[in-house]
Amino acid sequence: MSGSSLVSFALIWWLTEKTGSTSVLAASTFFTILPGIVLGPFSGTLVDRHNRKKIMLIADAAVAALTLLLALMFYSGMVQPWQIILVMFLREVGGTLQMPAMTATTTLMVPESQLSRVGGMNHTLSGIIRIVAPPAGALLIGVLPFYAVLSIDILTALLAIIPLIILNIPSPPKKVKPDEEPDRNVSFWRDTKEGLKYVWLWRTLFWVVTTCTFANVFIGPSRSFQPLVVTQIFGGGALELSYISMASGFGVIAGGVLMSIWKGFKRRLITSAAGWIGIGAAFIVASLVPGNMYALFLCMMFISGFMTPVGCAPLNAFYQSSIPPDMQGRVFSVLNSLDGLTMPFGIVIAWALGGAVPLMLWYFLLGASHFILGIIWLGIPFIRRAETESAQRRGWLSM
């Protein structure tokens, strides 16, 4: 993940320097989130039907091969923006397989009571990556040829693949009906449909992820135009862009440590609601920061990072403790697809409007949507009853 983050930062900065175009940056974000939305439910079915260790190995190796191809293109001097966007798209296809396999495997290795804590630890590691990778990318693209920067991702992929080969990665026991052989007669499409049906029939779960989906509309434009915010609003360069990720990363580490120790309120979704309110408030203030107060903007990015584990870790723990292990791959993929379903619409709107909308307006809209999401969750009674309902469902499913 460190190597991938470094390379992603470098590629986005290359596109920013070479084009300076809102359309190009919007397109790059659009095509990196598209695989997770379109392929998510199907990748989850693959995860549940096949060996998760092999899936993670194949996905990591494929991403490394794509990075090698792109490095050769830079070495030959024949690279174009559309080729970079294509490779970024294909790399995300690999991530669409790798992430649900890793997430679904976690519940087989971690006791339920520790899921929030482990989620906090994961966010802490994610924060460290945000701190280290972007400034490293900013420094390296100034001293190394671009193909050499890309080669770092290949080396870090090997560091991920080798432990996977050595370690024992569990897979869930398959539930087989008496008149069926394991997997052989189970329809791929039926398995995919079961994941969709599970989310649809559990209305509380569907409502939770749907409200998150609407709050995510403005994530895409905010993420896409961040390099332009740095260059046009604050007059910075690659290092200043990396400082935003560093500030957010320090916040994620602090929030991850908090969640590792505290685990949140008794009701996990109430903890998540507090996280959404904190994220929303931070982005609303960030959208109002003038160009001569870059330090205040960084402070708001720190706060948004700090509140991210508070919002996400309990929500992930709720999902992991509520969904049967043998269905988690396909259900998690459905949830991820639904969670990001509206992000392309926000990007398409921003793509079409181009420079007609002030860049900071996207931050305000992102903050307002998350703030409202948290308030809604606090005010809806069945959110408070969700975990009781989850325990009842686990009892029903085990009968």
Backbone torsions as a table, in degrees:
resi	resn	phi	psi	omega
1	MET	NA	-34.6	177.6
2	SER	-62.8	-46.5	179.5
3	GLY	-64.6	-41.1	179.5
4	SER	-64.7	-40.5	179.5
5	SER	-65.8	-41.1	178.2
6	LEU	-60.5	-47.0	-177.9
7	VAL	-68.2	-39.6	178.3
8	SER	-60.9	-43.0	177.4
9	PHE	-60.2	-46.4	-178.2
10	ALA	-62.2	-41.5	-178.6
11	LEU	-66.9	-41.9	179.0
12	ILE	-64.3	-40.0	179.3
13	TRP	-67.8	-36.6	176.9
14	TRP	-60.8	-44.7	178.8
15	LEU	-64.0	-38.3	179.5
16	THR	-64.3	-46.2	-178.1
17	GLU	-67.5	-41.4	-174.1
18	LYS	-78.2	-29.9	-174.7
19	THR	-117.9	-40.0	-175.4
20	GLY	58.9	26.8	-171.5
21	SER	-106.2	130.3	174.0
22	THR	-64.4	-34.7	-179.0
23	SER	-65.7	-42.4	-179.7
24	VAL	-66.0	-44.1	-179.9
25	LEU	-66.8	-38.7	176.3
26	ALA	-64.2	-40.1	179.1
27	ALA	-64.3	-40.4	-179.6
28	SER	-63.1	-40.9	178.3
29	THR	-69.1	-42.1	-179.3
30	PHE	-57.0	-47.0	-175.1
31	PHE	-79.8	-12.4	174.5
32	THR	-87.9	-22.0	176.8
33	ILE	-95.8	-16.1	-176.8
34	LEU	-61.2	-43.8	-178.6
35	PRO	-57.4	-41.6	-178.6
36	GLY	-64.2	-31.4	-178.0
37	ILE	-80.0	-45.2	-174.6
38	VAL	-80.6	-42.8	-173.5
39	LEU	-94.1	-9.6	-173.8
40	GLY	-50.3	-55.8	-178.2
41	PRO	-59.4	-34.7	-178.6
42	PHE	-75.8	-37.6	178.4
43	SER	-65.2	-36.1	177.7
44	GLY	-63.2	-38.0	177.1
45	THR	-64.4	-40.7	176.3
46	LEU	-60.9	-40.7	-179.9
47	VAL	-62.5	-42.1	-178.2
48	ASP	-74.7	-24.3	-176.1
49	ARG	-92.7	-19.4	-172.5
50	HIS	-127.0	172.2	-178.6
51	ASN	-65.6	118.6	-174.6
52	ARG	-67.1	-33.8	177.8
53	LYS	-61.5	-46.1	179.6
54	LYS	-64.0	-38.5	179.7
55	ILE	-62.1	-45.1	179.4
56	MET	-64.8	-39.1	178.1
57	LEU	-63.4	-47.7	-178.8
58	ILE	-63.7	-42.7	-178.8
59	ALA	-63.2	-46.2	179.9
60	ASP	-63.0	-42.3	-179.3
61	ALA	-66.0	-38.7	179.9
62	ALA	-65.4	-41.3	178.6
63	VAL	-63.2	-41.3	178.3
64	ALA	-62.8	-39.8	179.4
65	ALA	-65.2	-39.7	177.5
66	LEU	-64.4	-39.1	177.9
67	THR	-65.4	-39.5	176.5
68	LEU	-60.8	-42.3	178.3
69	LEU	-60.9	-43.7	-179.5
70	LEU	-66.7	-38.1	177.5
71	ALA	-61.4	-41.2	177.7
72	LEU	-64.1	-35.6	177.9
73	MET	-66.5	-40.5	176.4
74	PHE	-66.5	-39.2	180.0
75	TYR	-62.7	-36.8	-179.7
76	SER	-81.1	-11.2	-179.8
77	GLY	73.9	23.8	-175.1
78	MET	-114.6	25.2	-175.0
79	VAL	-89.9	143.6	178.3
80	GLN	-128.5	156.4	-179.7
81	PRO	-54.2	-40.9	-177.6
82	TRP	-65.4	-30.2	178.2
83	GLN	-69.8	-38.2	177.3
84	ILE	-63.6	-44.5	-179.8
85	ILE	-63.1	-38.1	177.9
86	LEU	-63.2	-45.7	179.8
87	VAL	-66.0	-38.5	176.2
88	MET	-60.7	-39.7	177.7
89	PHE	-62.1	-47.6	-177.3
90	LEU	-67.8	-34.9	175.9
91	ARG	-62.2	-37.9	178.9
92	GLU	-69.9	-27.6	173.9
93	VAL	-59.9	-43.7	176.3
94	GLY	-62.0	-41.2	178.2
95	GLY	-64.9	-29.8	178.4
96	THR	-65.0	-28.2	174.8
97	LEU	-85.2	-39.9	-173.0
98	GLN	-69.9	-42.9	-172.5
99	MET	-66.2	-48.0	178.0
100	PRO	-65.1	-30.8	177.0
101	ALA	-64.6	-42.5	179.3
102	MET	-68.4	-44.4	-178.1
103	THR	-64.5	-43.5	-178.3
104	ALA	-69.1	-28.9	178.9
105	THR	-72.2	-29.0	-176.8
106	THR	-56.8	-41.8	-176.0
107	THR	-68.8	-17.8	177.0
108	LEU	-85.4	-10.8	-175.5
109	MET	-115.8	-11.3	-173.1
110	VAL	-125.9	132.4	175.0
111	PRO	-61.2	147.3	-177.0
112	GLU	-56.3	-37.4	-177.1
113	SER	-67.1	-15.4	-177.0
114	GLN	-107.5	5.7	-175.4
115	LEU	-64.1	-42.9	177.9
116	SER	-61.8	-39.1	-179.3
117	ARG	-65.9	-45.5	178.1
118	VAL	-65.1	-36.6	174.9
119	GLY	-60.4	-39.6	176.1
120	GLY	-63.1	-40.4	178.0
121	MET	-63.2	-41.4	179.0
122	ASN	-62.9	-40.6	177.7
123	HIS	-66.9	-33.3	176.2
124	THR	-62.4	-46.3	177.6
125	LEU	-62.7	-39.4	176.7
126	SER	-61.3	-39.4	178.1
127	GLY	-64.7	-39.4	177.2
128	ILE	-60.7	-40.9	178.6
129	ILE	-63.1	-41.9	179.1
130	ARG	-62.4	-30.7	-179.7
131	ILE	-76.9	-43.4	-171.4
132	VAL	-84.0	-46.0	-168.9
133	ALA	-66.2	-50.7	-176.4
134	PRO	-61.7	-48.6	178.0
135	PRO	-65.0	-33.3	175.4
136	ALA	-62.8	-42.4	176.8
137	GLY	-63.3	-42.7	179.9
138	ALA	-61.6	-40.5	179.6
139	LEU	-71.8	-42.4	-174.8
140	LEU	-68.5	-36.1	-179.5
141	ILE	-70.0	-12.1	176.3
142	GLY	-90.0	-16.5	-175.2
143	VAL	-122.3	-14.9	-178.0
144	LEU	-120.6	152.5	169.6
145	PRO	-59.8	150.9	-173.3
146	PHE	-63.6	-33.5	-180.0
147	TYR	-67.4	-28.4	177.1
148	ALA	-71.7	-36.3	176.3
149	VAL	-62.3	-44.0	-179.8
150	LEU	-63.4	-31.5	-177.6
151	SER	-64.6	-21.1	178.2
152	ILE	-61.6	-37.1	179.7
153	ASP	-64.3	-32.0	178.6
154	ILE	-68.0	-41.9	179.7
155	LEU	-66.0	-43.2	-179.9
156	THR	-68.6	-29.5	175.1
157	ALA	-63.1	-39.2	176.9
158	LEU	-63.4	-37.2	177.8
159	LEU	-65.8	-25.7	176.7
160	ALA	-82.9	-35.4	-174.4
161	ILE	-73.8	-40.0	-175.3
162	ILE	-60.8	-48.7	176.8
163	PRO	-62.1	-34.7	178.4
164	LEU	-62.0	-35.8	179.0
165	ILE	-67.0	-38.0	-173.7
166	ILE	-80.8	-42.4	-170.5
167	LEU	-77.6	154.7	174.3
168	ASN	-87.8	114.4	-180.0
169	ILE	-105.5	115.2	-175.2
170	PRO	-73.4	154.0	170.6
171	SER	-122.7	150.1	-177.3
172	PRO	-72.8	152.4	173.6
173	PRO	-65.9	141.1	-179.3
174	LYS	-83.7	136.7	174.6
175	LYS	-89.2	114.9	-175.7
176	VAL	-120.6	130.6	176.3
177	LYS	-70.2	152.7	-175.1
178	PRO	-56.0	-32.7	-175.5
179	ASP	-95.3	16.4	-179.7
180	GLU	-123.2	147.9	167.4
181	GLU	-86.3	151.8	-177.2
182	PRO	-57.1	121.7	171.2
183	ASP	67.2	-30.7	-167.3
184	ARG	-60.6	-41.6	-176.7
185	ASN	-104.1	10.3	-179.4
186	VAL	-87.3	122.9	-176.7
187	SER	-71.3	131.5	174.6
188	PHE	-57.6	-43.7	-177.8
189	TRP	-68.6	-34.3	178.5
190	ARG	-66.9	-39.8	177.8
191	ASP	-62.3	-42.9	178.4
192	THR	-62.2	-43.7	179.7
193	LYS	-62.7	-35.9	179.3
194	GLU	-62.7	-38.3	177.1
195	GLY	-63.4	-44.7	177.4
196	LEU	-63.8	-41.9	-177.7
197	LYS	-65.9	-37.7	-179.3
198	TYR	-60.7	-45.8	-179.2
199	VAL	-67.3	-41.0	-176.6
200	TRP	-67.2	-42.0	-174.9
201	LEU	-75.2	-28.7	174.9
202	TRP	-88.8	92.6	-169.5
203	ARG	-63.8	-34.1	177.9
204	THR	-62.4	-46.2	177.8
205	LEU	-61.5	-43.0	179.4
206	PHE	-63.0	-41.1	-179.5
207	TRP	-67.0	-40.5	179.3
208	VAL	-59.3	-50.8	-176.1
209	VAL	-72.5	-30.4	179.1
210	THR	-67.0	-42.4	178.3
211	THR	-65.1	-37.1	174.6
212	CYS	-61.8	-38.4	-179.2
213	THR	-59.3	-46.3	-179.2
214	PHE	-67.8	-30.2	178.3
215	ALA	-72.1	-17.5	-175.7
216	ASN	-91.0	2.7	-176.2
217	VAL	-54.1	-39.9	-170.4
218	PHE	-99.1	7.3	176.8
219	ILE	-66.0	-44.0	-176.9
220	GLY	-57.0	-55.8	179.3
221	PRO	-59.9	-40.0	-179.8
222	SER	-62.2	-42.1	179.0
223	ARG	-70.0	-41.8	-176.6
224	SER	-62.8	-42.8	-170.8
225	PHE	-94.0	6.3	-179.8
226	GLN	-58.4	-42.3	176.3
227	PRO	-59.7	-36.1	179.6
228	LEU	-72.6	-32.6	174.5
229	VAL	-60.0	-42.9	-179.7
230	VAL	-65.0	-46.1	-175.1
231	THR	-77.7	-39.7	-172.4
232	GLN	-92.6	-34.3	-178.4
233	ILE	-89.4	-46.4	-174.0
234	PHE	-104.9	-2.7	176.2
235	GLY	64.1	32.8	-177.5
236	GLY	-102.6	-174.4	179.2
237	GLY	-130.3	-151.3	-175.0
238	ALA	-62.9	-39.6	-179.9
239	LEU	-65.5	-41.8	179.0
240	GLU	-63.6	-36.3	175.2
241	LEU	-64.3	-39.9	179.5
242	SER	-67.2	-30.2	179.7
243	TYR	-64.1	-32.5	177.4
244	ILE	-62.5	-45.7	178.3
245	SER	-65.5	-36.5	178.3
246	MET	-64.4	-45.7	179.6
247	ALA	-60.5	-45.3	177.2
248	SER	-62.7	-39.6	179.9
249	GLY	-64.3	-43.4	175.8
250	PHE	-59.9	-39.0	177.6
251	GLY	-64.6	-43.1	179.1
252	VAL	-62.2	-40.7	178.3
253	ILE	-61.1	-48.2	-179.5
254	ALA	-61.9	-44.0	178.2
255	GLY	-66.6	-36.8	177.6
256	GLY	-65.4	-40.7	176.6
257	VAL	-63.3	-42.7	177.7
258	LEU	-57.0	-48.1	-178.0
259	MET	-70.1	-29.6	177.1
260	SER	-64.9	-34.2	-178.1
261	ILE	-88.6	-45.5	-169.9
262	TRP	-87.0	-43.0	-176.1
263	LYS	73.3	-5.3	177.0
264	GLY	92.8	-177.6	177.2
265	PHE	-68.1	168.7	179.7
266	LYS	-59.4	-40.2	176.7
267	ARG	-90.2	110.8	-172.4
268	ARG	-62.0	-39.1	-176.7
269	LEU	-71.0	-24.1	173.9
270	ILE	-68.6	-39.1	174.5
271	THR	-61.4	-43.4	178.2
272	SER	-60.1	-41.2	179.6
273	ALA	-59.8	-40.7	176.5
274	ALA	-62.3	-37.5	177.5
275	GLY	-63.7	-43.3	180.0
276	TRP	-63.7	-39.4	179.3
277	ILE	-63.6	-42.8	178.5
278	GLY	-63.9	-43.0	177.3
279	ILE	-61.5	-45.5	-178.9
280	GLY	-60.5	-46.3	-179.6
281	ALA	-61.3	-40.4	-178.5
282	ALA	-63.8	-43.2	-178.6
283	PHE	-72.5	-32.4	176.6
284	ILE	-63.0	-46.2	178.2
285	VAL	-64.5	-41.7	-179.9
286	ALA	-58.8	-35.7	-178.2
287	SER	-68.1	-17.4	-177.0
288	LEU	-100.0	-1.2	-176.4
289	VAL	-73.0	128.0	177.7
290	PRO	-74.9	166.2	-174.5
291	GLY	-64.2	-20.1	-179.4
292	ASN	-94.8	11.0	-179.5
293	MET	-126.7	53.3	-179.0
294	TYR	-59.3	-35.9	-179.2
295	ALA	-62.2	-38.4	177.8
296	LEU	-65.9	-38.7	177.3
297	PHE	-60.1	-43.0	177.9
298	LEU	-62.9	-37.4	177.4
299	CYS	-60.8	-40.8	179.2
300	MET	-67.5	-35.2	176.4
301	MET	-66.5	-35.5	175.5
302	PHE	-61.9	-46.1	-178.3
303	ILE	-65.0	-41.6	178.6
304	SER	-63.3	-38.8	176.2
305	GLY	-65.6	-39.8	180.0
306	PHE	-61.9	-40.0	-177.0
307	MET	-80.6	-13.0	-178.4
308	THR	-62.9	-49.3	175.7
309	PRO	-63.5	-31.5	177.9
310	VAL	-62.6	-36.5	178.7
311	GLY	-82.2	-41.9	-169.6
312	CYS	-87.9	-43.3	-174.3
313	ALA	-59.6	-46.8	177.7
314	PRO	-65.7	-35.0	179.2
315	LEU	-64.8	-44.8	177.6
316	ASN	-63.0	-39.7	178.3
317	ALA	-63.9	-37.7	176.4
318	PHE	-61.2	-46.2	177.7
319	TYR	-60.5	-48.9	-173.6
320	GLN	-65.1	-35.0	-178.3
321	SER	-83.6	-13.1	-174.1
322	SER	-100.2	-23.1	-171.6
323	ILE	-104.2	132.4	179.5
324	PRO	-56.1	137.7	-176.2
325	PRO	-55.0	-37.1	-177.0
326	ASP	-75.0	-6.6	177.7
327	MET	-113.2	-0.9	-170.1
328	GLN	-66.3	-35.8	179.9
329	GLY	-57.4	-52.6	-176.3
330	ARG	-72.9	-36.4	-179.7
331	VAL	-70.1	-43.2	177.0
332	PHE	-58.9	-39.7	-179.7
333	SER	-66.1	-40.6	175.6
334	VAL	-61.3	-45.2	179.7
335	LEU	-61.3	-42.7	178.9
336	ASN	-64.9	-39.1	178.5
337	SER	-63.9	-46.5	178.7
338	LEU	-64.4	-39.7	-177.8
339	ASP	-60.3	-34.8	-178.6
340	GLY	-103.0	11.2	-172.2
341	LEU	-61.2	-37.0	-175.8
342	THR	-89.2	-11.0	-178.9
343	MET	-58.2	-42.1	178.1
344	PRO	-60.8	-32.5	-179.8
345	PHE	-64.8	-42.0	176.9
346	GLY	-62.3	-40.0	180.0
347	ILE	-68.3	-42.3	178.9
348	VAL	-61.6	-41.7	177.5
349	ILE	-61.0	-46.9	179.8
350	ALA	-65.1	-38.2	177.9
351	TRP	-60.3	-46.0	-177.7
352	ALA	-68.7	-38.7	-177.6
353	LEU	-76.7	-24.4	178.1
354	GLY	59.8	-129.4	-178.2
355	GLY	-88.9	10.7	-177.3
356	ALA	-73.7	-19.8	-178.1
357	VAL	-107.2	132.3	176.4
358	PRO	-55.6	136.9	-175.5
359	LEU	-58.9	-38.7	-176.4
360	MET	-71.0	-16.7	178.7
361	LEU	-62.8	-33.4	-180.0
362	TRP	-64.9	-35.2	176.7
363	TYR	-66.5	-40.6	178.8
364	PHE	-62.8	-45.5	-179.4
365	LEU	-64.9	-38.3	176.9
366	LEU	-63.2	-44.3	179.6
367	GLY	-65.3	-44.4	-178.7
368	ALA	-62.7	-40.6	-178.6
369	SER	-65.0	-40.2	179.5
370	HIS	-73.7	-36.3	177.4
371	PHE	-61.9	-44.8	178.7
372	ILE	-64.9	-38.5	177.9
373	LEU	-58.0	-46.7	-179.9
374	GLY	-62.8	-41.8	179.1
375	ILE	-63.4	-42.0	179.4
376	ILE	-61.9	-44.5	-179.5
377	TRP	-61.8	-39.3	179.6
378	LEU	-67.7	-27.1	-175.0
379	GLY	-94.7	-5.2	-177.4
380	ILE	-99.0	119.0	-175.8
381	PRO	-59.2	-39.2	-172.9
382	PHE	-74.3	-11.3	170.6
383	ILE	-65.9	-39.6	179.4
384	ARG	-70.5	-23.0	-179.9
385	ARG	-94.7	-0.3	-171.1
386	ALA	-60.7	-41.5	-176.2
387	GLU	-74.6	-32.1	172.6
388	THR	-62.7	-43.3	177.2
389	GLU	-62.6	-38.8	178.9
390	SER	-62.1	-43.5	179.0
391	ALA	-63.6	-38.5	177.9
392	GLN	-64.4	-40.2	180.0
393	ARG	-65.6	-39.8	178.3
394	ARG	-61.4	-36.9	177.2
395	GLY	-65.3	-40.7	178.8
396	TRP	-65.3	-43.8	-175.5
397	LEU	-68.1	-26.5	-178.0
398	SER	-83.6	-10.5	-178.0
399	MET	-74.0	NA	NA
